[in-house]
Amino acid sequence: MSKKEKLLRRLFSVPQPRDFSWDELVTVMSRAGFSHECQGGSHFIFEHTGGLSFSMSRTHPSGILKADQIKDAKAALEAVGISGED
């Protein structure tokens, strides 16, 4: 199983992971066709090659994502046809 598959399964696991990091999110999103750009400070825009975009703030100081951020990331991935079974 590749790193992408492991991270996707972990992101989509039930219950939600409580220790999913910002760096892991960036890896998953990049491999799913999203690019990211900092809009100043800790605000990032993730944009998919298909046109979907969403914004998220990087968590400080821990770098661990909050439950709502994980939910938003999963929704964006599902919107472009990627699920935890991919």
C-alpha positions in Angstrom: 0.0 0.0 0.0 1.4 3.4 -1.0 1.8 6.4 1.3 -1.1 8.1 -0.5 -3.4 5.2 0.1 -2.4 4.9 3.8 -2.9 8.6 4.4 -6.3 8.6 2.6 -7.5 5.6 4.6 -6.4 7.3 7.8 -8.1 10.5 6.9 -11.4 8.8 6.1 -11.2 6.4 9.1 -14.0 6.1 11.6 -13.6 7.5 14.2 -11.9 10.6 12.7 -8.1 10.8 13.4 -7.2 13.2 16.2 -3.6 13.5 15.2 -3.7 14.2 11.4 -1.1 16.9 10.7 -1.1 19.8 8.3 1.9 18.3 6.5 -0.1 15.0 6.0 -3.0 17.0 4.7 -0.9 18.9 2.2 0.6 15.5 1.0 -2.9 14.0 0.5 -4.3 17.1 -1.3 -1.3 17.4 -3.6 -1.5 13.8 -4.6 -5.2 14.2 -5.3 -4.6 17.0 -7.8 -4.9 20.0 -5.5 -2.4 22.9 -5.4 -2.2 25.2 -2.4 -1.3 28.8 -2.1 -0.8 31.0 1.0 -3.1 34.0 1.1 -1.2 35.7 3.9 -0.7 34.6 7.4 -2.0 31.1 7.9 -4.8 31.1 5.3 -4.4 28.8 2.4 -6.4 28.2 -0.7 -6.5 24.6 -2.1 -7.5 24.5 -5.8 -8.1 21.3 -7.7 -7.2 21.0 -11.4 -10.9 20.5 -12.1 -11.7 24.0 -10.7 -12.9 23.2 -7.1 -11.3 25.4 -4.5 -11.6 25.8 -0.7 -9.8 27.7 2.0 -8.4 26.5 5.3 -6.3 28.0 8.0 -3.1 26.3 9.1 -3.3 25.3 12.7 -0.7 26.7 15.1 1.4 25.8 17.0 0.7 22.1 17.0 0.0 21.6 13.3 -2.7 19.1 14.2 -6.0 19.5 12.3 -9.2 20.2 14.0 -12.3 18.0 13.4 -14.0 20.6 11.2 -10.9 20.9 9.1 -10.8 17.2 8.5 -14.5 17.2 7.6 -13.9 20.0 5.1 -10.9 18.2 3.5 -12.9 15.0 3.2 -15.8 16.8 1.6 -13.4 18.4 -1.0 -11.8 15.1 -1.8 -15.2 13.4 -2.2 -16.4 16.3 -4.4 -13.6 15.5 -6.9 -14.3 11.7 -6.7 -11.8 10.6 -4.2 -12.8 8.5 -1.2 -11.0 6.5 1.5 -11.3 3.3 -0.6 -9.2 4.7 -3.5 
